[in-house]
Amino acid sequence: MNKLYYLLFAAKTVFSTCNPDKANGFDKVFSHYTFTKIGKLPIQANESSGIAKSQNKNAFWTHNDSGGKPELYEIDFQGKLLSTKLIPDAKNSDWEDLAEDNNGTIYIGDFGNNDNTKRQLTVYKVAPGDSTTEKITFNYADQKQFPPSQDNFNYDCEAMFYHNKNLFLFSKNWSRTNKYVRLYSLPAQKGNYAITPFDSIQIDTPVTSADISPDGKIFALLTYGKILLFGVENNEINFKKPLGCFKFVRKQAEGLMFVNNTDMIVTNEQREFFRITYR
């Protein structure tokens, strides 16, 4: 990130607040949480962009952003590198988020699309103990221009989680005027799909990661400057039940993971990571 862009980014995140989200029904819940800097990620994870649980309950997986090696790094909660997993038959074009299912299968979202020019995106599916990698590929069914006009610059994605045999993807909106985040569903199995958004919500900062609580009752969106919480009713993922919003400015934060039903871990691309604890 060049210096000018970083200054503009820093200004945007510092001045981001939950005030615009009150109109959507969010409560301010900053006072319900404490924030603790745990430490530094190892040098191998020098641009952490997504995190997910490891089968080791005291560790998590992370990866680097675009151009990094096609590897996952297993890290404990003190920041120690435990293992490195090479993903076979995979390329890190622009890895942006991770998800995991109840069997320990990891889903790697190679769907970064800052320029909105890619016609096909990929999620790599890696089962534990398996030496092969499955590919889930998709395109946005409603995208007709590559790139689209600036007012429709909404075909980037950096946020994903697994729930009930599906992957749920959230757009990272780069439009200057149309500040809506789109929600998509993608089957968590090998195939090629054309996906269409089935819900949307206005959020004034780009979404960079997402996760769902282990009990499936809450999901969270990490943005540049804040975290938004939604309730899950009838096992359905949508934006119908906004719960809370709290400001969280920790540089370029791009990875979020629930460690239990209330607490979260967040990593940023400056190798820092944090524990968010409900009190």
Accessible surface in RSA format (square Angstrom, percent):
REM  Atomic radii and reference values for relative SASA: ProtOr
REM  Chains: A
REM  Algorithm: Lee & Richards
REM  Probe-radius: 1.40
REM  Slices: 20
REM RES _ NUM      All-atoms   Total-Side   Main-Chain    Non-polar    All polar
REM                ABS   REL    ABS   REL    ABS   REL    ABS   REL    ABS   REL
RES MET A   1   110.29  57.1  22.16  14.7  88.13 209.8  36.68  31.2  73.61  97.5
RES ASN A   2   103.01  71.0  87.47  84.5  15.55  37.4  46.08 110.9  56.94  55.0
RES LYS A   3   167.78  81.9 155.60  95.5  12.18  29.0 103.89  93.5  63.89  68.1
RES LEU A   4   123.44  68.7 119.26  85.3   4.17  10.5 120.70  84.8   2.74   7.4
RES TYR A   5    94.95  44.3  93.66  53.3   1.29   3.3  76.33  57.4  18.61  22.9
RES TYR A   6    71.33  33.3  71.33  40.6   0.00   0.0  54.45  40.9  16.88  20.8
RES LEU A   7   100.35  55.9  95.14  68.1   5.21  13.1  95.47  67.0   4.88  13.1
RES LEU A   8   114.44  63.7 108.25  77.4   6.19  15.6 109.19  76.7   5.25  14.1
RES PHE A   9    13.16   6.6   6.90   4.3   6.25  16.3  12.73   7.7   0.43   1.2
RES ALA A  10    28.27  26.0  26.79  41.3   1.48   3.4  28.27  39.8   0.00   0.0
RES ALA A  11    47.12  43.3  40.36  62.3   6.77  15.4  46.12  65.0   1.00   2.6
RES LYS A  12    91.14  44.5  79.13  48.6  12.01  28.6  59.22  53.3  31.93  34.0
RES THR A  13     2.75   2.0   2.75   2.8   0.00   0.0   0.50   0.7   2.25   3.4
RES VAL A  14    74.49  49.0  72.34  65.5   2.16   5.2  72.92  63.4   1.58   4.3
RES PHE A  15   159.71  79.9 140.68  87.1  19.03  49.5 143.79  87.2  15.92  45.6
RES SER A  16     6.75   5.7   0.52   0.7   6.22  14.3   6.75  14.4   0.00   0.0
RES THR A  17    47.57  33.8  45.32  45.9   2.25   5.4  39.20  52.7   8.37  12.6
RES CYS A  18     8.89   6.7   5.66   6.3   3.24   7.6   2.94   7.5   5.95   6.4
RES ASN A  19    81.74  56.4  71.75  69.3   9.99  24.1  24.53  59.0  57.20  55.3
RES PRO A  20    69.52  50.7  47.08  42.9  22.44  81.6  60.01  49.5   9.51  59.1
RES ASP A  21     1.33   0.9   1.33   1.3   0.00   0.0   0.00   0.0   1.33   1.3
RES LYS A  22   120.34  58.7 105.51  64.7  14.83  35.3  52.83  47.6  67.51  71.9
RES ALA A  23   100.33  92.3  55.97  86.4  44.36 100.9  68.85  97.0  31.49  83.4
RES ASN A  24    53.90  37.2  35.71  34.5  18.20  43.8   8.91  21.5  44.99  43.5
RES GLY A  25    44.98  55.5   0.00   N/A  44.98  55.5  31.35  86.0  13.63  30.5
RES PHE A  26     6.79   3.4   0.88   0.5   5.90  15.4   0.88   0.5   5.90  16.9
RES ASP A  27    95.02  66.6  91.22  90.8   3.81   9.0  20.15  47.4  74.87  74.7
RES LYS A  28   116.66  56.9  89.35  54.8  27.31  65.0  53.78  48.4  62.88  67.0
RES VAL A  29    17.14  11.3  17.08  15.5   0.06   0.1  17.14  14.9   0.00   0.0
RES PHE A  30   109.25  54.7 107.99  66.9   1.26   3.3 107.99  65.5   1.26   3.6
RES SER A  31    74.86  63.3  64.01  85.4  10.85  25.0  45.08  96.0  29.78  41.7
RES HIS A  32    78.07  42.7  76.52  53.2   1.55   4.0  47.19  48.6  30.88  35.9
RES TYR A  33    15.95   7.4  12.48   7.1   3.46   9.0   0.70   0.5  15.24  18.8
RES THR A  34    48.53  34.5  45.04  45.7   3.49   8.3  38.71  52.0   9.82  14.8
RES PHE A  35    46.58  23.3  15.42   9.5  31.16  81.1  15.77   9.6  30.81  88.2
RES THR A  36    76.54  54.4  73.24  74.2   3.30   7.9  53.55  71.9  22.99  34.8
RES LYS A  37   111.40  54.3  85.06  52.2  26.34  62.7  51.17  46.1  60.24  64.2
RES ILE A  38    54.12  30.8  24.94  18.6  29.18  70.3  28.72  20.7  25.40  68.9
RES GLY A  39    20.42  25.2   0.00   N/A  20.42  25.2  20.42  56.0   0.00   0.0
RES LYS A  40   107.83  52.6  95.98  58.9  11.84  28.2  67.41  60.7  40.41  43.0
RES LEU A  41     0.83   0.5   0.00   0.0   0.83   2.1   0.17   0.1   0.66   1.8
RES PRO A  42    20.74  15.1  10.97  10.0   9.77  35.5  20.74  17.1   0.00   0.0
RES ILE A  43   113.42  64.5 107.52  80.1   5.90  14.2 107.52  77.4   5.90  16.0
RES GLN A  44    78.24  43.8  66.03  48.3  12.21  29.1  32.26  68.7  45.99  34.9
RES ALA A  45     0.00   0.0   0.00   0.0   0.00   0.0   0.00   0.0   0.00   0.0
RES ASN A  46    81.56  56.2  70.09  67.7  11.47  27.6   8.28  19.9  73.28  70.8
RES GLU A  47    65.27  37.5  65.27  49.4   0.00   0.0  10.66  20.6  54.61  44.6
RES SER A  48     0.00   0.0   0.00   0.0   0.00   0.0   0.00   0.0   0.00   0.0
RES SER A  49     0.08   0.1   0.08   0.1   0.00   0.0   0.00   0.0   0.08   0.1
RES GLY A  50     0.00   0.0   0.00   N/A   0.00   0.0   0.00   0.0   0.00   0.0
RES ILE A  51     3.35   1.9   0.00   0.0   3.35   8.1   0.00   0.0   3.35   9.1
RES ALA A  52     0.99   0.9   0.25   0.4   0.74   1.7   0.99   1.4   0.00   0.0
RES LYS A  53    60.37  29.5  56.69  34.8   3.68   8.8  52.10  46.9   8.27   8.8
RES SER A  54    12.56  10.6   1.90   2.5  10.65  24.5   1.23   2.6  11.32  15.9
RES GLN A  55   136.67  76.4  98.16  71.7  38.51  91.7  47.15 100.4  89.52  67.9
RES ASN A  56    62.59  43.2  50.89  49.2  11.71  28.2  23.24  55.9  39.35  38.0
RES LYS A  57   178.89  87.3 152.52  93.6  26.36  62.8 103.07  92.8  75.82  80.8
RES ASN A  58    86.92  59.9  86.41  83.5   0.51   1.2  20.88  50.3  66.03  63.8
RES ALA A  59     3.09   2.8   0.00   0.0   3.09   7.0   0.00   0.0   3.09   8.2
RES PHE A  60     0.00   0.0   0.00   0.0   0.00   0.0   0.00   0.0   0.00   0.0
RES TRP A  61    32.64  13.1  32.64  15.8   0.00   0.0  25.37  13.5   7.28  11.8
RES THR A  62     0.00   0.0   0.00   0.0   0.00   0.0   0.00   0.0   0.00   0.0
RES HIS A  63     0.06   0.0   0.06   0.0   0.00   0.0   0.06   0.1   0.00   0.0
RES ASN A  64    13.57   9.4  13.30  12.9   0.27   0.6   3.42   8.2  10.14   9.8
RES ASP A  65    16.34  11.4  15.95  15.9   0.39   0.9   1.27   3.0  15.07  15.0
RES SER A  66    59.81  50.5  43.42  57.9  16.40  37.8  12.64  26.9  47.17  66.1
RES GLY A  67    70.99  87.5   0.00   N/A  70.99  87.5  37.62 103.2  33.37  74.7
RES GLY A  68    23.24  28.7   0.00   N/A  23.24  28.7  16.05  44.0   7.19  16.1
RES LYS A  69   136.86  66.8 130.37  80.0   6.49  15.4  77.26  69.5  59.60  63.5
RES PRO A  70    35.59  25.9  35.59  32.4   0.00   0.0  35.59  29.4   0.00   0.0
RES GLU A  71    28.66  16.5  28.56  21.6   0.11   0.3   0.08   0.1  28.59  23.3
RES LEU A  72     0.47   0.3   0.47   0.3   0.00   0.0   0.47   0.3   0.00   0.0
RES TYR A  73     9.30   4.3   9.30   5.3   0.00   0.0   2.47   1.9   6.83   8.4
RES GLU A  74    23.32  13.4  23.32  17.6   0.00   0.0   0.12   0.2  23.20  18.9
RES ILE A  75     0.00   0.0   0.00   0.0   0.00   0.0   0.00   0.0   0.00   0.0
RES ASP A  76    22.16  15.5  22.16  22.1   0.00   0.0   7.66  18.0  14.50  14.5
RES PHE A  77    43.78  21.9  41.35  25.6   2.43   6.3  41.35  25.1   2.43   6.9
RES GLN A  78   142.38  79.6 117.18  85.6  25.20  60.0  58.97 125.5  83.41  63.3
RES GLY A  79     9.59  11.8   0.00   N/A   9.59  11.8   2.09   5.7   7.50  16.8
RES LYS A  80   134.61  65.7 126.51  77.6   8.09  19.3  78.15  70.3  56.45  60.1
RES LEU A  81    48.28  26.9  30.59  21.9  17.69  44.5  30.59  21.5  17.69  47.6
RES LEU A  82    71.76  40.0  37.42  26.8  34.34  86.3  40.84  28.7  30.92  83.2
RES SER A  83    44.60  37.7  34.99  46.7   9.61  22.1  41.96  89.4   2.64   3.7
RES THR A  84    68.51  48.7  36.68  37.2  31.83  75.9  27.68  37.2  40.83  61.7
RES LYS A  85    61.15  29.8  57.33  35.2   3.82   9.1  30.52  27.5  30.62  32.6
RES LEU A  86   113.37  63.1  98.79  70.7  14.58  36.6  98.79  69.4  14.58  39.2
RES ILE A  87     2.16   1.2   0.00   0.0   2.16   5.2   0.00   0.0   2.16   5.9
RES PRO A  88    43.26  31.5  37.04  33.8   6.22  22.6  43.26  35.7   0.00   0.0
RES ASP A  89   113.30  79.4  85.22  84.8  28.08  66.4  34.28  80.7  79.02  78.8
RES ALA A  90    19.04  17.5   0.00   0.0  19.04  43.3   2.42   3.4  16.63  44.0
RES LYS A  91   149.57  73.0 147.28  90.4   2.28   5.4  91.89  82.7  57.67  61.4
RES ASN A  92     7.33   5.1   0.09   0.1   7.24  17.4   0.02   0.1   7.31   7.1
RES SER A  93    51.63  43.6  35.11  46.9  16.52  38.1  21.20  45.2  30.43  42.6
RES ASP A  94    13.60   9.5  13.60  13.5   0.00   0.0   2.00   4.7  11.60  11.6
RES TRP A  95     0.00   0.0   0.00   0.0   0.00   0.0   0.00   0.0   0.00   0.0
RES GLU A  96     3.69   2.1   3.63   2.7   0.06   0.1   0.00   0.0   3.69   3.0
RES ASP A  97     0.31   0.2   0.31   0.3   0.00   0.0   0.00   0.0   0.31   0.3
RES LEU A  98     4.39   2.4   0.00   0.0   4.39  11.0   0.00   0.0   4.39  11.8
RES ALA A  99     3.89   3.6   0.00   0.0   3.89   8.9   3.89   5.5   0.00   0.0
RES GLU A 100    36.12  20.7  26.63  20.2   9.49  22.6   9.87  19.1  26.25  21.4
RES ASP A 101    17.85  12.5  10.13  10.1   7.72  18.2   3.51   8.3  14.34  14.3
RES ASN A 102   154.41 106.5 116.67 112.7  37.74  90.9  34.68  83.5 119.74 115.7
RES ASN A 103   115.64  79.7 100.39  97.0  15.25  36.7  26.13  62.9  89.52  86.5
RES GLY A 104    17.75  21.9   0.00   N/A  17.75  21.9  10.68  29.3   7.07  15.8
RES THR A 105     9.35   6.7   9.35   9.5   0.00   0.0   0.00   0.0   9.35  14.1
RES ILE A 106    11.36   6.5  11.36   8.5   0.00   0.0  11.36   8.2   0.00   0.0
RES TYR A 107     3.10   1.4   3.10   1.8   0.00   0.0   0.00   0.0   3.10   3.8
RES ILE A 108     0.00   0.0   0.00   0.0   0.00   0.0   0.00   0.0   0.00   0.0
RES GLY A 109     0.00   0.0   0.00   N/A   0.00   0.0   0.00   0.0   0.00   0.0
RES ASP A 110    10.32   7.2   6.02   6.0   4.30  10.2   0.10   0.2  10.22  10.2
RES PHE A 111     0.00   0.0   0.00   0.0   0.00   0.0   0.00   0.0   0.00   0.0
RES GLY A 112     0.36   0.4   0.00   N/A   0.36   0.4   0.19   0.5   0.17   0.4
RES ASN A 113     3.28   2.3   1.07   1.0   2.21   5.3   2.22   5.3   1.07   1.0
RES ASN A 114    77.83  53.7  68.71  66.4   9.12  22.0  20.40  49.1  57.43  55.5
RES ASP A 115    96.13  67.3  92.59  92.2   3.54   8.4  15.19  35.7  80.94  80.7
RES ASN A 116     0.00   0.0   0.00   0.0   0.00   0.0   0.00   0.0   0.00   0.0
RES THR A 117    61.08  43.4  49.94  50.6  11.15  26.6  31.72  42.6  29.37  44.4
RES LYS A 118    64.76  31.6  57.24  35.1   7.51  17.9  58.55  52.7   6.21   6.6
RES ARG A 119   164.76  69.2 150.51  76.7  14.25  33.9  60.76  83.0 104.01  63.0
RES GLN A 120   103.19  57.7  84.47  61.7  18.72  44.6  22.58  48.1  80.61  61.1
RES LEU A 121     2.85   1.6   1.10   0.8   1.75   4.4   2.85   2.0   0.00   0.0
RES THR A 122    22.92  16.3  22.76  23.1   0.16   0.4   2.75   3.7  20.17  30.5
RES VAL A 123     0.00   0.0   0.00   0.0   0.00   0.0   0.00   0.0   0.00   0.0
RES TYR A 124    11.59   5.4  11.59   6.6   0.00   0.0   0.00   0.0  11.59  14.3
RES LYS A 125    44.81  21.9  42.75  26.2   2.06   4.9  15.86  14.3  28.95  30.8
RES VAL A 126     3.93   2.6   2.49   2.3   1.44   3.5   2.49   2.2   1.44   3.9
RES ALA A 127    33.24  30.6  31.20  48.1   2.05   4.7  31.20  43.9   2.04   5.4
RES PRO A 128    59.18  43.1  31.05  28.3  28.13 102.3  40.35  33.3  18.84 117.1
RES GLY A 129    87.96 108.5   0.00   N/A  87.96 108.5  44.89 123.2  43.07  96.5
RES ASP A 130    62.03  43.5  50.75  50.5  11.29  26.7  13.82  32.5  48.21  48.1
RES SER A 131    94.26  79.7  74.61  99.6  19.65  45.3  53.16 113.2  41.10  57.6
RES THR A 132    78.81  56.1  76.45  77.5   2.36   5.6  64.97  87.3  13.84  20.9
RES THR A 133    19.87  14.1   0.18   0.2  19.69  46.9   0.24   0.3  19.63  29.7
RES GLU A 134    71.50  41.1  68.77  52.0   2.74   6.5  22.02  42.6  49.48  40.4
RES LYS A 135    97.31  47.5  92.60  56.8   4.71  11.2  39.55  35.6  57.76  61.5
RES ILE A 136     0.00   0.0   0.00   0.0   0.00   0.0   0.00   0.0   0.00   0.0
RES THR A 137    21.11  15.0  21.11  21.4   0.00   0.0  15.51  20.8   5.60   8.5
RES PHE A 138     0.00   0.0   0.00   0.0   0.00   0.0   0.00   0.0   0.00   0.0
RES ASN A 139    50.96  35.1  50.90  49.2   0.06   0.2  13.11  31.5  37.85  36.6
RES TYR A 140     8.12   3.8   2.38   1.4   5.74  14.9   1.54   1.2   6.58   8.1
RES ALA A 141    36.70  33.7  23.45  36.2  13.25  30.2  27.40  38.6   9.30  24.6
RES ASP A 142    53.64  37.6  37.91  37.7  15.73  37.2  31.80  74.8  21.84  21.8
RES GLN A 143    11.65   6.5   1.91   1.4   9.73  23.2   1.71   3.6   9.94   7.5
RES LYS A 144   163.42  79.7 132.50  81.3  30.92  73.6  94.87  85.4  68.55  73.0
RES GLN A 145   112.28  62.8 107.23  78.4   5.05  12.0  30.75  65.5  81.53  61.8
RES PHE A 146    59.76  29.9  26.81  16.6  32.95  85.7  27.29  16.5  32.48  92.9
RES PRO A 147    70.40  51.3  58.76  53.6  11.64  42.3  58.76  48.5  11.64  72.3
RES PRO A 148    12.10   8.8   3.58   3.3   8.52  31.0   4.65   3.8   7.45  46.3
RES SER A 149    65.84  55.6  53.09  70.9  12.74  29.4  51.10 108.8  14.74  20.7
RES GLN A 150    91.77  51.3  86.94  63.5   4.83  11.5  42.86  91.2  48.91  37.1
RES ASP A 151    82.85  58.0  78.61  78.2   4.24  10.0  22.36  52.6  60.49  60.3
RES ASN A 152    47.79  33.0  47.79  46.2   0.00   0.0  14.47  34.8  33.32  32.2
RES PHE A 153    25.51  12.8  25.51  15.8   0.00   0.0  25.51  15.5   0.00   0.0
RES ASN A 154     0.58   0.4   0.39   0.4   0.18   0.4   0.31   0.7   0.27   0.3
RES TYR A 155     3.21   1.5   2.91   1.7   0.31   0.8   0.76   0.6   2.46   3.0
RES ASP A 156     0.11   0.1   0.00   0.0   0.11   0.3   0.00   0.0   0.11   0.1
RES CYS A 157     1.89   1.4   1.89   2.1   0.00   0.0   1.58   4.0   0.31   0.3
RES GLU A 158     5.07   2.9   5.07   3.8   0.00   0.0   0.00   0.0   5.07   4.1
RES ALA A 159     0.00   0.0   0.00   0.0   0.00   0.0   0.00   0.0   0.00   0.0
RES MET A 160     0.27   0.1   0.00   0.0   0.27   0.6   0.00   0.0   0.27   0.4
RES PHE A 161     1.72   0.9   1.65   1.0   0.06   0.2   1.72   1.0   0.00   0.0
RES TYR A 162    38.45  17.9  30.92  17.6   7.53  19.6  11.12   8.4  27.32  33.7
RES HIS A 163    23.20  12.7  21.56  15.0   1.65   4.2  14.01  14.4   9.20  10.7
RES ASN A 164    89.62  61.8  71.85  69.4  17.77  42.8  14.72  35.4  74.90  72.4
RES LYS A 165   161.04  78.6 153.08  93.9   7.96  18.9  96.97  87.3  64.07  68.2
RES ASN A 166    43.97  30.3  43.97  42.5   0.00   0.0   0.00   0.0  43.97  42.5
RES LEU A 167     0.00   0.0   0.00   0.0   0.00   0.0   0.00   0.0   0.00   0.0
RES PHE A 168    18.95   9.5  18.95  11.7   0.00   0.0  18.95  11.5   0.00   0.0
RES LEU A 169     0.64   0.4   0.64   0.5   0.00   0.0   0.64   0.4   0.00   0.0
RES PHE A 170     0.03   0.0   0.00   0.0   0.03   0.1   0.03   0.0   0.00   0.0
RES SER A 171     1.63   1.4   1.03   1.4   0.60   1.4   1.54   3.3   0.09   0.1
RES LYS A 172     5.35   2.6   5.35   3.3   0.00   0.0   0.00   0.0   5.35   5.7
RES ASN A 173     8.31   5.7   3.81   3.7   4.51  10.8   3.81   9.2   4.51   4.4
RES TRP A 174    73.93  29.7  58.94  28.5  15.00  35.2  61.65  32.9  12.28  19.9
RES SER A 175     0.25   0.2   0.18   0.2   0.07   0.2   0.18   0.4   0.07   0.1
RES ARG A 176   185.50  77.9 163.94  83.6  21.56  51.3  55.50  75.9 130.00  78.8
RES THR A 177    99.17  70.5  67.83  68.8  31.34  74.7  69.08  92.8  30.09  45.5
RES ASN A 178    49.37  34.0  45.02  43.5   4.35  10.5  16.06  38.7  33.31  32.2
RES LYS A 179    57.11  27.9  56.50  34.7   0.61   1.5  33.83  30.5  23.28  24.8
RES TYR A 180    94.07  43.9  94.07  53.5   0.00   0.0  56.52  42.5  37.55  46.3
RES VAL A 181     1.08   0.7   1.08   1.0   0.00   0.0   1.08   0.9   0.00   0.0
RES ARG A 182    34.95  14.7  34.95  17.8   0.00   0.0   2.94   4.0  32.01  19.4
RES LEU A 183     0.00   0.0   0.00   0.0   0.00   0.0   0.00   0.0   0.00   0.0
RES TYR A 184     2.17   1.0   2.17   1.2   0.00   0.0   2.17   1.6   0.00   0.0
RES SER A 185    40.79  34.5  28.27  37.7  12.53  28.9  18.11  38.6  22.68  31.8
RES LEU A 186     0.00   0.0   0.00   0.0   0.00   0.0   0.00   0.0   0.00   0.0
RES PRO A 187    42.03  30.6  41.90  38.2   0.12   0.5  42.03  34.7   0.00   0.0
RES ALA A 188     9.02   8.3   2.44   3.8   6.58  15.0   3.06   4.3   5.96  15.8
RES GLN A 189   110.63  61.9 110.58  80.8   0.04   0.1  25.05  53.3  85.58  64.9
RES LYS A 190   143.11  69.8 124.27  76.3  18.84  44.8  67.91  61.1  75.20  80.1
RES GLY A 191    26.93  33.2   0.00   N/A  26.93  33.2  25.50  70.0   1.43   3.2
RES ASN A 192   103.09  71.1  73.05  70.6  30.05  72.3  25.95  62.4  77.14  74.6
RES TYR A 193    50.10  23.4  44.58  25.4   5.52  14.4  45.28  34.0   4.83   6.0
RES ALA A 194    68.61  63.1  37.68  58.2  30.93  70.4  37.68  53.1  30.93  81.9
RES ILE A 195     8.20   4.7   5.08   3.8   3.12   7.5   8.20   5.9   0.00   0.0
RES THR A 196    83.93  59.7  69.79  70.8  14.14  33.7  54.52  73.2  29.42  44.5
RES PRO A 197    37.39  27.2  20.65  18.8  16.74  60.8  20.67  17.1  16.72 103.9
RES PHE A 198   100.94  50.5  65.65  40.7  35.29  91.8  75.22  45.6  25.72  73.6
RES ASP A 199    38.26  26.8  28.43  28.3   9.82  23.2  12.21  28.7  26.05  26.0
RES SER A 200    52.87  44.7  36.53  48.7  16.34  37.6   9.15  19.5  43.72  61.2
RES ILE A 201    14.53   8.3  11.68   8.7   2.86   6.9  14.53  10.5   0.00   0.0
RES GLN A 202    86.92  48.6  83.14  60.8   3.78   9.0  15.07  32.1  71.85  54.5
RES ILE A 203     4.27   2.4   0.08   0.1   4.19  10.1   1.05   0.8   3.22   8.7
RES ASP A 204    46.89  32.8  41.96  41.8   4.92  11.6  24.79  58.3  22.10  22.0
RES THR A 205     5.47   3.9   2.39   2.4   3.08   7.3   4.80   6.5   0.67   1.0
RES PRO A 206    13.12   9.6  11.51  10.5   1.60   5.8  12.73  10.5   0.38   2.4
RES VAL A 207     0.00   0.0   0.00   0.0   0.00   0.0   0.00   0.0   0.00   0.0
RES THR A 208     0.19   0.1   0.00   0.0   0.19   0.5   0.00   0.0   0.19   0.3
RES SER A 209     0.00   0.0   0.00   0.0   0.00   0.0   0.00   0.0   0.00   0.0
RES ALA A 210     1.78   1.6   0.00   0.0   1.78   4.1   0.00   0.0   1.78   4.7
RES ASP A 211    13.65   9.6  13.65  13.6   0.00   0.0   3.03   7.1  10.62  10.6
RES ILE A 212    17.91  10.2  14.90  11.1   3.01   7.2  14.90  10.7   3.01   8.2
RES SER A 213     2.26   1.9   0.22   0.3   2.04   4.7   0.07   0.2   2.19   3.1
RES PRO A 214    81.03  59.1  37.67  34.3  43.36 157.6  49.64  41.0  31.39 195.1
RES ASP A 215    66.38  46.5  34.15  34.0  32.23  76.2  31.33  73.7  35.05  35.0
RES GLY A 216    15.11  18.6   0.00   N/A  15.11  18.6   9.54  26.2   5.57  12.5
RES LYS A 217   135.37  66.0 131.46  80.7   3.91   9.3  74.79  67.3  60.59  64.5
RES ILE A 218    47.23  26.9  47.23  35.2   0.00   0.0  47.23  34.0   0.00   0.0
RES PHE A 219     0.09   0.0   0.09   0.1   0.00   0.0   0.09   0.1   0.00   0.0
RES ALA A 220     0.00   0.0   0.00   0.0   0.00   0.0   0.00   0.0   0.00   0.0
RES LEU A 221     0.00   0.0   0.00   0.0   0.00   0.0   0.00   0.0   0.00   0.0
RES LEU A 222     0.04   0.0   0.04   0.0   0.00   0.0   0.04   0.0   0.00   0.0
RES THR A 223     0.51   0.4   0.00   0.0   0.51   1.2   0.00   0.0   0.51   0.8
RES TYR A 224    10.56   4.9   9.14   5.2   1.42   3.7   7.00   5.3   3.56   4.4
RES GLY A 225     3.29   4.1   0.00   N/A   3.29   4.1   0.00   0.0   3.29   7.4
RES LYS A 226     0.00   0.0   0.00   0.0   0.00   0.0   0.00   0.0   0.00   0.0
RES ILE A 227     0.00   0.0   0.00   0.0   0.00   0.0   0.00   0.0   0.00   0.0
RES LEU A 228     0.00   0.0   0.00   0.0   0.00   0.0   0.00   0.0   0.00   0.0
RES LEU A 229    11.60   6.5  11.60   8.3   0.00   0.0  11.60   8.1   0.00   0.0
RES PHE A 230     0.00   0.0   0.00   0.0   0.00   0.0   0.00   0.0   0.00   0.0
RES GLY A 231     4.47   5.5   0.00   N/A   4.47   5.5   2.90   8.0   1.57   3.5
RES VAL A 232    19.23  12.7   1.59   1.4  17.64  42.5   1.69   1.5  17.54  47.6
RES GLU A 233    96.54  55.4  88.07  66.6   8.47  20.2  28.37  54.9  68.17  55.7
RES ASN A 234   135.62  93.5  98.85  95.5  36.78  88.6  30.27  72.9 105.35 101.8
RES ASN A 235    85.68  59.1  67.42  65.2  18.25  44.0  28.62  68.9  57.05  55.1
RES GLU A 236    96.16  55.2  91.21  69.0   4.96  11.8  30.20  58.4  65.96  53.9
RES ILE A 237     7.98   4.5   0.24   0.2   7.74  18.6   0.27   0.2   7.71  20.9
RES ASN A 238    20.66  14.2  20.66  20.0   0.00   0.0   4.28  10.3  16.38  15.8
RES PHE A 239    13.05   6.5   4.25   2.6   8.80  22.9   4.83   2.9   8.22  23.5
RES LYS A 240   164.58  80.3 131.79  80.9  32.79  78.1  90.13  81.1  74.45  79.3
RES LYS A 241    83.01  40.5  81.07  49.7   1.93   4.6  40.81  36.7  42.19  44.9
RES PRO A 242    30.09  21.9  18.44  16.8  11.65  42.4  18.44  15.2  11.65  72.4
RES LEU A 243    59.73  33.3  51.11  36.6   8.62  21.7  53.37  37.5   6.36  17.1
RES GLY A 244     0.98   1.2   0.00   N/A   0.98   1.2   0.98   2.7   0.00   0.0
RES CYS A 245     0.77   0.6   0.40   0.4   0.36   0.9   0.40   1.0   0.36   0.4
RES PHE A 246     1.12   0.6   0.00   0.0   1.12   2.9   1.12   0.7   0.00   0.0
RES LYS A 247    72.35  35.3  68.55  42.1   3.80   9.0  42.34  38.1  30.02  32.0
RES PHE A 248     2.67   1.3   0.22   0.1   2.45   6.4   1.11   0.7   1.56   4.5
RES VAL A 249    40.37  26.6  27.52  24.9  12.84  30.9  28.43  24.7  11.94  32.4
RES ARG A 250    73.37  30.8  68.63  35.0   4.73  11.3  18.83  25.7  54.53  33.1
RES LYS A 251    93.72  45.7  81.72  50.1  12.00  28.6  50.58  45.5  43.13  45.9
RES GLN A 252    20.54  11.5  20.54  15.0   0.00   0.0   0.00   0.0  20.54  15.6
RES ALA A 253     3.25   3.0   3.08   4.8   0.17   0.4   3.08   4.3   0.17   0.5
RES GLU A 254     3.29   1.9   3.29   2.5   0.00   0.0   0.00   0.0   3.29   2.7
RES GLY A 255     0.00   0.0   0.00   N/A   0.00   0.0   0.00   0.0   0.00   0.0
RES LEU A 256     1.02   0.6   0.00   0.0   1.02   2.6   0.00   0.0   1.02   2.7
RES MET A 257     2.63   1.4   2.59   1.7   0.05   0.1   2.63   2.2   0.00   0.0
RES PHE A 258     2.47   1.2   2.47   1.5   0.00   0.0   2.47   1.5   0.00   0.0
RES VAL A 259    35.62  23.4   8.37   7.6  27.24  65.6  10.48   9.1  25.13  68.2
RES ASN A 260    59.03  40.7  55.65  53.8   3.38   8.1  33.72  81.2  25.31  24.5
RES ASN A 261    61.14  42.2  57.30  55.4   3.85   9.3  14.65  35.3  46.49  44.9
RES THR A 262    58.73  41.8  54.48  55.2   4.25  10.1  44.51  59.8  14.23  21.5
RES ASP A 263    11.47   8.0  11.47  11.4   0.00   0.0   0.00   0.0  11.47  11.4
RES MET A 264     0.61   0.3   0.61   0.4   0.00   0.0   0.61   0.5   0.00   0.0
RES ILE A 265     0.50   0.3   0.50   0.4   0.00   0.0   0.50   0.4   0.00   0.0
RES VAL A 266     0.00   0.0   0.00   0.0   0.00   0.0   0.00   0.0   0.00   0.0
RES THR A 267     0.00   0.0   0.00   0.0   0.00   0.0   0.00   0.0   0.00   0.0
RES ASN A 268     0.00   0.0   0.00   0.0   0.00   0.0   0.00   0.0   0.00   0.0
RES GLU A 269    17.35  10.0   7.78   5.9   9.58  22.8   1.72   3.3  15.64  12.8
RES GLN A 270    53.70  30.0  43.62  31.9  10.09  24.0  35.40  75.4  18.30  13.9
RES ARG A 271    61.52  25.8  61.52  31.4   0.00   0.0  10.61  14.5  50.91  30.9
RES GLU A 272    14.29   8.2  14.29  10.8   0.00   0.0   0.11   0.2  14.18  11.6
RES PHE A 273     0.00   0.0   0.00   0.0   0.00   0.0   0.00   0.0   0.00   0.0
RES PHE A 274     9.67   4.8   9.67   6.0   0.00   0.0   9.67   5.9   0.00   0.0
RES ARG A 275    70.49  29.6  70.49  35.9   0.00   0.0  17.27  23.6  53.22  32.3
RES ILE A 276     0.00   0.0   0.00   0.0   0.00   0.0   0.00   0.0   0.00   0.0
RES THR A 277    43.96  31.3  43.96  44.6   0.00   0.0  35.52  47.7   8.45  12.8
RES TYR A 278   104.19  48.6  88.02  50.1  16.16  42.1  50.02  37.6  54.17  66.8
RES ARG A 279   163.89  68.8 114.45  58.3  49.44 117.7  80.43 109.9  83.46  50.6
END  Absolute sums over single chains surface
CHAIN  1 A    12294.2       9971.3       2322.9       6363.7       5930.5
END  Absolute sums over all chains
TOTAL         12294.2       9971.3       2322.9       6363.7       5930.5
